[in-house]
């Protein structure tokens, strides 16, 4: 009978049949294809029309300016999108490079890429499994599947084991049953590739905004065309006027200004430990109305931690610190003074038992940096007992511990592990394991047994995993596990990160809904949800099975279940994605956080995916838009604040550009209505929009936060960029600038000056209006007089630079002729500055009126949102 495994020839034939053991690469758009797609928007169509019109009319300089804007736009978008095409690629990193198999009758190491169904794999502690296998033989075999399932505790595996999971204990052998795309990881990779990411909130709003601007511009141009043609104007002049109108209406500097605002937000987020992988995600986080968070490794540390100790005597102890860090004091319940094992021999005996009955390794290497280098190997439960030993200052050097005579390794059938050590000339056995199992090994009366069971049930109801410890002198070598002393109970869990409770509270303060989604047990999920104030009882926890039942009834029932709950347990990877899609259907802007392979589909399909950077898997990081470098949930809150600042700054930039563009448009409309010459040529308007205003709008993107961003309610998903406040301000400022500019242009012509002189002074007035208006744009509601003058020094520099560029251009041969401008006297400049400064008083008066009229409504709207 042939032994297990394949021959090299059979393996080669199957490799030809099944293909390499890797995940299919996602389809990528070429750089050229992406570049072409950048021209698919209403905003670009209008600019293209203006570009073609300039060429037809022989306006080469105008065409060059517009062409430069189009190219800059396309290049920025192409580079961003090309760099973002990495989502599913990193799944292949979950497959290790080498695996031990039996080939040609003997074991050998092979590249995991050439594993095929039928291969016989040999696994041991520390191996990452290279394919899905059916287990044939196993010895104390445990696997960490948290990356796939979200289960925080390593599980015993006796039947199947999956690619990408990690062996934490024991050994196993098995036959490969699936490779590549047919593995569990492959199925998750398929979910990641299905469909696309939700369109970012900013892009949705910008698209709606540009479509409105484009339609309005075309309508106005058509009306002006008709009016001028009816008057019998020269056709070339009509086309020139149309180009000028299009150029004035379209905010050409907006794409670059938005990119700068996002880049600044990206830098500020990196200082808050948030790395941005997709630039537009900077604002997406600030727009989110709902955070759906994975539990294991995101809200929790993903390291089993002993939190409480209950001795047989009834004494309880609280153990501080989370994870495997050696810091954290142990206090007796009700006392603030740290305990000492020297003064508490029962506690010392329990802790020593946990350290001796142990197969893991945990050590810390002192480094010159602030943090020690940790070396951890073994089962999470064993590691938790070693961490407790460090906290109680036990001797943790294996060489200095009592010599071991015999080891009883943990087996799932036995439900305990034990070690016999030589202590002071006696053979002492140390045992830890399931409570019910250890009760049969110890000498206890009925009252003690009942007290232990009551304490066990109380701890279990609070979400703890409970283990018992016992020890005793070995009197009969043939029956060492009898007549032992029961020492106590240890309660352990995967605890919340220290900042999680406060961070969730801050999210709720910002009126952002928070939900916990986990593959873990409902009891564990409920215990953590209570601490986070997400649920109070078991009815507040929905399981994956309940989600499936609701989905079978109807989509509406499924959506209702999602909307009415905040805690989801025993959830599969596909269900995490379906929860995200349900929330998006219901109008939420969703941020999803996670660290495992099982989180990748939901991270990809959310509006913004947030992955853990320190302990997250490669696939989670590559599927996400943002990565937390410190794995702290509180960093999300900092990112939300920065995202809101970015969006506010984008609104300020849009307001500055659109209001000045609307003023230019009004200037043209009034000139046509009153049969005046063209007040500004297209090139002069491009100069205003791209050069003088371009310097200022970029500087405006550097505005710091105005404070209280965390107290603002999230914007409604349907809320447009132009809300009532911005629309009011735009109309007031555009009317004032347009009317004053037209008045100046008409007055200069009436006084007998040439058209060129009138355009020269009008152009300077518009530049000064832009300078003053940049200051007005610093805040939508707050008075400029109450804002720190130097909080954004770049804006002040930008205003001076914009004015300097324009004045310098009037003295520069060639450029002055192309723009049709010339130097003006100091007296004229001061007169124009005085006229432009009136805009400051107009805007301040409007802000004051708005604050008086709308402040009570703002408070009521906030209160209504809180009630919701």
Residue pairs with C-beta under 8 A, 6 or more apart in sequence:
3 102
3 105
4 102
4 120
4 136
4 173
4 175
5 101
5 102
5 103
5 104
5 105
5 119
5 120
6 14
6 102
6 103
6 116
6 118
6 119
6 120
7 103
7 104
8 103
8 104
10 118
11 103
11 114
11 116
11 118
11 119
14 116
14 117
14 118
15 114
15 116
17 116
18 116
18 117
18 179
18 180
19 180
20 113
20 114
20 180
21 95
21 112
21 113
21 114
21 115
21 116
21 130
21 131
21 179
21 180
22 92
22 95
22 113
22 180
23 88
23 91
23 92
23 95
23 180
23 181
23 185
23 186
23 189
24 180
24 181
24 189
25 88
25 89
26 85
26 87
26 88
26 89
26 193
28 85
29 37
29 81
29 82
29 85
31 78
31 82
34 77
34 78
34 81
34 82
35 74
35 75
35 78
37 81
38 44
38 73
38 74
38 77
38 78
39 48
39 70
39 74
41 207
41 210
42 207
42 210
42 211
42 213
42 214
42 215
43 210
43 213
43 214
43 250
44 70
44 73
45 214
46 213
46 214
46 217
46 218
46 246
46 249
46 250
47 66
47 69
47 70
47 246
47 250
47 252
48 70
49 246
50 66
50 243
50 246
50 247
50 250
50 682
51 63
51 66
51 67
51 70
53 239
53 242
53 243
53 246
54 60
54 62
54 63
54 66
54 243
54 682
55 63
56 239
57 236
57 239
57 240
57 243
59 240
59 243
59 682
59 683
61 683
61 818
62 243
62 247
62 682
62 683
62 686
65 683
65 686
65 690
66 247
66 252
66 686
69 252
69 255
69 690
72 255
72 256
73 255
73 256
76 255
76 256
76 259
77 255
80 278
80 279
80 280
84 277
84 278
86 622
87 192
87 193
87 604
87 622
87 623
88 189
88 192
88 193
88 619
88 622
88 623
89 622
90 618
90 619
90 621
90 622
90 623
91 185
91 188
91 189
91 192
91 597
91 600
91 618
91 619
91 622
93 618
93 619
94 128
94 147
94 163
94 164
94 185
94 597
94 617
94 618
94 619
95 112
95 113
95 128
95 130
95 131
95 163
95 164
95 185
96 112
96 127
96 128
96 129
96 130
97 111
97 112
98 109
98 110
98 111
98 112
99 109
99 110
99 112
99 115
99 121
99 127
99 130
99 131
100 107
100 108
100 109
100 121
100 122
100 123
100 127
101 107
101 108
101 110
101 115
101 119
101 120
101 121
101 122
102 108
102 119
102 120
102 122
103 110
103 119
107 122
112 130
112 131
115 121
115 130
115 131
115 176
115 179
116 176
116 179
117 176
117 177
117 178
117 179
118 175
118 176
119 131
119 175
119 176
120 136
120 173
120 174
120 175
120 176
121 129
121 130
121 131
121 133
121 173
121 174
121 175
121 176
122 171
122 173
123 129
123 141
123 161
123 167
123 171
123 172
123 173
123 174
124 167
124 170
124 171
125 167
125 168
125 169
125 170
125 171
125 377
125 378
126 166
126 167
126 377
127 166
127 167
128 164
128 165
128 166
128 167
129 143
129 161
129 162
129 163
129 164
129 165
129 166
129 167
130 163
131 163
131 176
131 177
131 178
131 179
131 183
132 160
132 161
132 162
132 163
132 176
132 177
132 178
132 179
132 182
132 183
132 184
133 160
133 161
133 174
133 175
133 176
133 177
134 159
134 160
134 174
134 175
134 177
135 141
135 157
135 158
135 159
135 160
135 161
135 172
135 173
135 174
136 173
136 174
136 175
137 172
137 173
137 174
138 157
138 158
138 170
138 171
138 172
138 173
139 170
139 171
139 172
140 169
140 170
140 171
140 409
140 410
140 411
140 412
141 156
141 157
141 158
141 167
141 169
141 170
141 171
141 172
142 154
142 155
142 156
142 157
142 167
142 168
142 169
142 170
142 379
143 154
143 155
143 157
143 161
143 165
143 166
143 167
143 168
144 154
144 165
144 166
144 167
144 168
144 380
145 151
145 154
145 155
145 162
145 165
146 152
146 296
146 297
146 302
146 596
147 164
147 165
147 166
147 595
147 596
147 597
147 598
147 617
148 162
148 164
148 165
148 184
148 185
148 188
148 573
148 596
148 597
148 598
149 519
149 598
150 294
150 295
150 296
150 518
150 519
150 520
150 571
150 596
150 598
150 599
151 296
151 519
151 520
152 295
152 296
152 300
152 302
152 304
152 380
152 494
152 520
152 524
153 304
153 380
153 381
153 465
153 494
154 168
154 169
154 379
154 380
154 381
156 412
157 172
158 412
160 177
161 172
161 174
162 183
162 184
162 185
163 178
163 179
163 183
163 184
163 185
163 186
164 183
164 184
164 185
164 597
168 378
168 379
168 380
169 359
169 378
169 379
169 410
170 409
178 184
178 186
180 186
181 187
181 189
181 190
185 597
188 573
188 597
188 598
188 600
188 601
189 600
191 573
191 574
191 577
191 600
191 601
192 600
192 601
192 604
192 619
192 623
194 601
195 605
197 604
197 605
197 606
197 607
197 609
197 625
198 584
198 590
198 605
198 606
198 607
199 607
200 280
200 281
200 283
200 284
200 607
200 608
201 283
201 284
201 287
201 288
201 589
201 607
201 715
201 717
202 258
202 280
202 283
202 284
202 287
202 647
202 650
203 280
205 719
205 720
205 721
206 258
206 721
208 720
208 721
209 654
209 720
209 721
209 722
212 722
213 249
213 250
213 251
213 658
214 250
216 249
217 245
217 246
217 249
217 250
220 245
220 249
220 665
220 669
221 242
221 245
221 246
221 249
224 241
224 242
224 245
224 668
224 669
224 672
225 238
225 241
225 242
227 672
228 237
228 238
228 241
228 672
229 235
229 238
231 675
237 678
240 678
240 681
240 682
241 668
241 672
241 678
243 682
244 668
244 678
244 680
244 681
244 682
244 685
245 665
245 668
247 682
247 685
247 686
247 689
248 661
248 664
248 665
248 667
248 668
248 680
248 685
248 689
249 661
249 662
249 664
249 665
250 661
251 654
251 657
251 658
251 661
251 689
252 686
252 689
252 690
253 657
253 689
253 690
253 693
253 694
253 697
254 653
254 654
254 657
254 697
256 694
256 698
257 650
257 653
257 657
257 694
257 697
257 698
257 700
257 701
258 650
258 653
259 279
260 698
260 701
261 646
261 649
261 650
261 653
261 701
262 279
262 280
262 282
262 283
262 646
263 279
264 646
264 649
264 701
264 702
265 276
265 282
265 283
265 642
265 643
265 645
265 646
265 649
266 276
266 279
266 282
268 642
268 645
269 275
269 276
269 282
269 626
269 638
269 639
269 642
269 643
270 276
272 635
272 638
272 639
272 642
273 628
273 629
273 630
273 632
273 635
273 638
274 285
274 626
274 627
274 628
274 629
274 635
274 636
274 638
274 639
274 642
275 613
275 626
275 627
275 628
275 629
276 282
276 625
276 626
277 624
277 625
277 626
277 627
278 625
281 608
281 625
281 626
282 642
282 643
282 646
283 643
283 646
283 647
283 650
284 589
284 591
284 607
284 608
284 625
284 643
285 591
285 608
285 610
285 626
285 636
285 639
285 640
285 642
285 643
286 639
286 640
286 641
286 642
286 643
286 644
286 645
286 646
286 647
287 589
287 607
287 643
287 647
287 714
287 715
288 512
288 589
288 590
288 591
288 607
288 608
288 640
288 643
288 714
289 512
289 513
289 588
289 589
289 590
289 714
289 717
290 512
290 513
290 514
290 515
290 583
290 588
290 589
290 590
290 591
291 507
291 512
291 513
291 514
291 515
291 590
291 591
291 592
291 593
291 636
292 515
292 517
292 576
292 579
292 580
292 583
292 590
292 591
292 592
292 593
292 602
292 606
293 299
293 514
293 515
293 516
293 517
293 592
293 593
293 594
293 633
294 516
294 517
294 518
294 576
294 592
294 593
294 594
294 595
294 596
294 599
295 516
295 517
295 518
295 520
295 525
295 528
296 302
296 494
296 518
296 519
296 520
296 595
296 596
297 594
297 595
297 596
297 612
297 615
297 616
297 631
298 593
298 594
298 595
298 612
298 631
298 633
299 496
299 497
299 500
299 516
299 528
299 532
299 633
300 494
300 495
300 496
300 497
300 500
300 528
301 322
301 323
301 494
301 495
301 496
301 497
302 494
302 595
302 615
303 322
303 323
303 324
303 380
303 383
303 384
303 494
304 380
304 381
304 383
304 384
304 465
304 492
304 493
304 494
305 319
305 321
305 322
305 323
305 324
305 384
305 387
305 492
305 493
305 494
305 495
306 319
306 384
306 385
306 387
306 388
306 490
306 491
306 492
307 318
307 319
307 464
307 491
307 492
307 493
307 495
308 316
308 317
308 318
308 319
308 459
308 464
308 490
308 491
309 316
309 317
309 319
309 330
309 347
309 350
309 488
309 489
309 490
309 491
310 316
310 317
310 455
310 459
310 488
310 489
310 490
310 491
311 317
311 346
311 347
311 350
311 487
311 488
312 346
312 448
312 452
312 486
312 487
312 488
313 346
314 451
315 332
315 333
315 346
315 347
316 332
316 333
317 330
317 331
317 332
317 333
317 339
317 347
318 330
318 331
318 332
318 333
319 328
319 330
319 388
319 391
320 328
320 329
320 330
320 331
321 327
321 328
321 329
321 387
321 391
322 328
322 495
322 496
322 497
322 498
323 387
323 495
324 362
324 374
324 376
324 383
324 384
324 386
324 387
325 374
325 387
326 364
326 372
326 387
326 390
326 391
327 391
328 391
329 338
329 391
330 338
330 339
330 347
330 391
330 392
331 337
331 338
331 339
332 339
339 347
341 347
341 348
341 351
341 392
341 393
341 394
342 348
346 487
346 488
347 392
348 392
348 394
349 471
349 487
350 469
350 487
350 488
350 490
351 385
351 388
351 389
351 392
351 394
352 389
352 394
352 430
353 430
353 431
353 432
353 469
353 470
353 471
353 487
354 385
354 388
354 389
354 430
354 432
354 469
354 490
355 385
355 386
355 388
355 389
355 394
355 396
355 401
356 401
356 402
356 404
356 419
356 421
356 430
357 385
357 417
357 418
357 419
357 430
357 431
357 432
357 469
358 378
358 382
358 385
358 386
358 417
358 419
359 378
359 379
359 382
359 407
359 409
359 410
359 417
360 376
360 377
360 378
360 379
360 382
360 383
360 386
361 375
361 376
361 377
361 378
361 386
362 374
362 375
362 376
362 377
362 378
362 383
362 386
362 387
362 390
362 396
363 374
363 375
363 396
364 372
364 373
364 374
364 375
364 390
365 372
365 373
365 374
365 375
366 372
367 373
376 383
379 410
381 465
381 467
381 492
382 417
384 492
385 432
385 490
386 396
388 490
389 396
390 396
395 401
401 421
402 421
402 422
402 423
402 428
403 421
403 422
404 419
404 420
404 421
405 420
405 421
405 422
405 427
406 419
406 420
406 480
407 418
407 419
407 420
408 414
408 416
408 417
408 418
408 419
408 431
409 417
410 416
410 417
410 433
414 433
414 437
415 433
415 434
415 436
415 437
416 431
416 432
416 433
416 434
416 437
416 438
417 431
417 432
417 433
418 429
418 430
418 431
418 432
418 433
418 480
418 481
419 429
419 430
420 427
420 428
420 429
420 430
420 474
420 480
421 427
421 428
421 430
422 428
426 473
426 474
427 473
427 474
427 477
428 471
428 472
428 473
428 474
429 471
429 472
429 473
429 474
429 480
429 481
429 484
430 469
430 471
431 438
431 441
431 469
431 470
431 471
431 481
431 484
432 438
432 467
432 468
432 469
432 470
432 490
433 467
433 468
434 467
434 468
435 452
435 453
435 456
435 466
435 467
435 468
435 489
437 468
438 468
438 469
438 470
438 484
438 486
439 449
439 452
439 468
439 486
441 470
441 481
441 482
441 483
441 484
442 470
442 483
442 484
442 485
442 486
443 483
443 484
443 485
443 486
444 452
444 486
448 486
452 468
452 486
452 489
455 489
456 466
456 468
456 489
459 466
459 489
459 491
460 466
460 523
461 523
462 491
462 527
463 493
463 523
463 524
463 525
463 526
463 527
463 528
464 491
464 492
464 493
464 527
465 491
465 492
465 493
466 489
466 490
466 491
466 492
467 489
467 490
467 492
468 486
468 487
468 488
468 489
468 490
469 487
469 488
469 489
469 490
470 484
470 485
470 486
470 487
471 484
471 485
471 487
472 483
472 484
472 485
474 480
475 483
476 482
493 524
493 527
494 524
496 528
496 531
496 532
497 631
497 632
497 633
499 632
499 633
499 634
500 532
500 633
500 634
501 531
501 532
501 533
502 634
503 632
503 633
503 634
503 636
503 637
504 514
504 532
504 533
504 534
504 633
505 533
506 634
506 637
506 710
507 514
507 636
507 637
507 640
508 514
508 533
509 710
509 711
510 637
510 640
510 710
510 711
510 712
510 713
510 714
511 713
511 714
511 862
511 865
511 866
512 640
512 714
513 566
513 588
514 532
514 534
514 566
515 534
515 565
515 566
515 567
515 568
515 579
516 525
516 528
516 529
516 532
516 534
516 566
516 567
516 568
517 568
517 571
517 576
517 579
517 602
518 524
518 525
518 568
518 569
518 570
518 571
519 569
519 570
519 571
519 572
519 598
520 569
520 570
521 569
521 570
522 538
522 541
522 543
522 569
522 570
524 569
525 541
525 567
525 568
525 569
526 535
526 537
526 538
526 540
526 541
526 567
526 569
529 535
529 540
529 541
529 566
529 567
530 536
534 540
534 566
534 567
535 541
535 565
535 566
535 567
540 565
540 566
540 567
541 565
541 567
541 568
541 569
542 561
542 565
542 567
542 568
542 569
543 568
543 569
543 570
543 571
544 568
544 569
544 570
544 571
544 572
544 575
545 570
546 561
547 558
547 561
547 562
547 568
547 571
547 575
547 578
547 579
548 575
550 557
550 558
550 560
550 561
551 557
551 558
551 578
558 578
558 582
559 582
559 585
559 586
562 579
562 582
562 583
562 586
563 582
563 586
568 575
568 579
571 579
572 598
573 597
573 598
573 599
573 600
573 601
573 602
574 601
576 592
576 594
576 598
576 599
576 601
576 602
577 601
577 602
577 604
577 605
579 602
580 590
580 592
580 602
580 605
580 606
581 605
583 590
584 590
584 605
584 606
584 607
587 717
587 718
588 717
589 607
589 714
589 717
590 606
590 607
590 608
591 606
591 607
591 608
591 609
591 610
591 636
592 599
592 602
592 603
592 605
592 606
592 608
592 609
592 610
593 599
593 609
593 610
593 611
593 612
593 633
593 636
594 600
594 602
594 603
594 609
594 610
594 611
594 612
594 616
594 620
594 624
595 611
595 612
595 615
595 616
595 617
595 620
595 631
596 616
596 617
596 620
597 617
597 619
597 620
599 611
599 620
599 623
600 619
600 620
600 623
601 623
602 609
603 609
603 610
603 611
603 620
603 623
603 624
604 623
608 625
608 626
609 623
609 624
609 625
609 626
610 624
610 625
610 626
610 627
610 628
610 636
610 639
611 620
611 621
611 623
611 624
611 626
611 627
611 628
612 620
612 621
612 627
612 628
612 631
613 621
613 627
613 628
613 629
613 630
613 631
614 629
614 630
614 631
615 631
616 627
616 631
621 627
626 639
628 635
628 636
629 635
637 710
640 710
641 705
641 709
641 710
644 705
644 709
644 712
645 703
645 704
645 705
645 709
647 715
648 703
648 705
648 706
648 709
648 780
649 700
649 701
649 702
649 703
650 701
651 721
651 726
651 780
652 700
652 703
652 777
652 778
652 779
652 780
653 697
653 700
653 701
653 777
654 721
654 726
655 726
655 729
655 730
655 777
655 780
656 693
656 696
656 697
656 700
656 770
656 773
656 774
656 777
657 689
657 693
657 697
658 730
659 729
659 730
659 733
659 734
659 737
659 773
660 688
660 689
660 693
660 734
660 737
660 766
660 769
660 770
660 773
661 689
662 730
662 734
662 738
663 733
663 734
663 735
663 736
663 737
663 738
663 741
663 766
663 769
664 680
664 685
664 688
664 738
664 766
665 734
665 738
666 734
666 735
666 737
666 738
666 739
666 742
667 679
667 680
667 738
667 741
667 742
667 745
667 762
668 678
668 679
668 680
670 676
670 738
670 739
670 742
671 677
671 678
671 679
671 742
671 745
674 742
674 746
676 742
676 745
676 746
676 749
677 749
677 755
679 741
679 742
679 745
679 758
679 759
679 762
680 688
680 759
680 762
680 763
680 766
681 759
681 820
683 818
683 819
683 820
684 759
684 763
684 819
684 820
684 821
687 763
687 806
687 809
687 819
688 763
688 766
688 767
688 770
691 802
691 805
691 806
692 767
692 770
692 802
692 803
692 805
692 806
693 770
693 802
695 798
695 801
695 802
695 805
696 770
696 771
696 774
696 795
696 798
696 799
696 802
697 774
698 798
699 774
699 792
699 794
699 795
699 797
699 798
699 799
700 774
700 777
700 778
700 792
700 795
700 798
702 792
702 794
702 795
703 778
703 791
703 792
703 795
704 791
704 792
706 779
706 782
706 787
713 861
713 862
713 865
722 730
725 780
725 781
725 850
725 854
726 780
728 846
728 850
729 780
729 843
729 846
732 842
732 843
732 846
733 773
733 776
733 839
733 842
733 843
736 838
736 839
736 842
737 766
737 769
737 773
737 839
740 765
740 769
740 835
740 838
741 762
741 765
741 766
741 769
744 758
744 761
744 762
744 765
744 832
744 835
745 758
745 759
745 761
745 762
748 757
748 758
748 761
748 762
749 755
749 758
756 820
756 822
759 820
759 821
760 810
760 820
760 821
760 822
760 824
761 824
761 828
761 832
763 806
763 819
763 821
764 806
764 821
764 824
764 829
764 832
765 832
765 835
765 836
767 802
767 803
767 806
768 803
768 832
768 833
768 835
768 836
769 836
769 839
770 802
771 799
771 802
771 803
771 836
772 836
772 837
772 839
772 840
773 839
773 843
774 795
774 798
774 799
775 784
775 795
775 799
775 840
776 784
776 839
776 840
776 843
776 844
778 784
778 787
778 792
778 795
779 787
779 847
780 847
781 847
781 850
781 851
782 847
783 844
783 847
783 848
784 840
784 843
784 844
785 844
789 796
790 796
806 821
807 823
809 815
809 816
809 819
809 821
810 816
810 821
810 822
810 823
810 824
811 823
816 822
824 832
